[in-house]
């Protein structure tokens, strides 16, 4: 499965966060689209509307397990998708910003 390291991501890369609501609320990457894995198939249309037409979808979760499953699903749908290696835990450890919905500093839970 294609993966990408957090340090290889650019600020304008399209990021899909598949963690659950409480995880998202505690802290997430600014600009990410949030569709929990548990709702993903039902809410798939939200991704197709938001994702760049010819762009890559970078899928992230807490540590990389759930995002790997969603990445495989997206590839099966013909989407150019990659799993973000290590997830939000590595994102935060690399010093990338983690915010709450209100824009204040957040945390990865």
DAGICOR-V805680 format. One record per pair of residues at least 12 apart in sequence whose ideal C-beta (glycine too) atoms are under 6 Angstrom apart, sorted by the first residue. I is the first residue (numbers start at 1). J is the second residue. Records with the same first field share a line. If there is no record, write none. Layout:
I = J ; J
//
This chain:
1 = 83
2 = 82
3 = 83 ; 85
4 = 82 ; 84
5 = 85
6 = 90 ; 91 ; 94
7 = 94
13 = 58
14 = 51 ; 52 ; 55 ; 57
15 = 29 ; 32 ; 58 ; 60
16 = 33 ; 57 ; 59
17 = 32 ; 34 ; 60
18 = 37 ; 61 ; 66 ; 67 ; 70
19 = 61 ; 62
20 = 36
23 = 109
26 = 106 ; 107 ; 109
27 = 98 ; 106 ; 107 ; 108
30 = 99
33 = 50
37 = 66 ; 70
40 = 70
56 = 80
57 = 79 ; 81
58 = 82 ; 84
59 = 71 ; 81 ; 83
60 = 84 ; 87
61 = 87
62 = 87 ; 88
63 = 87 ; 89
64 = 85 ; 86 ; 87
67 = 83
68 = 83
71 = 83
88 = 108
89 = 108
92 = 108
//
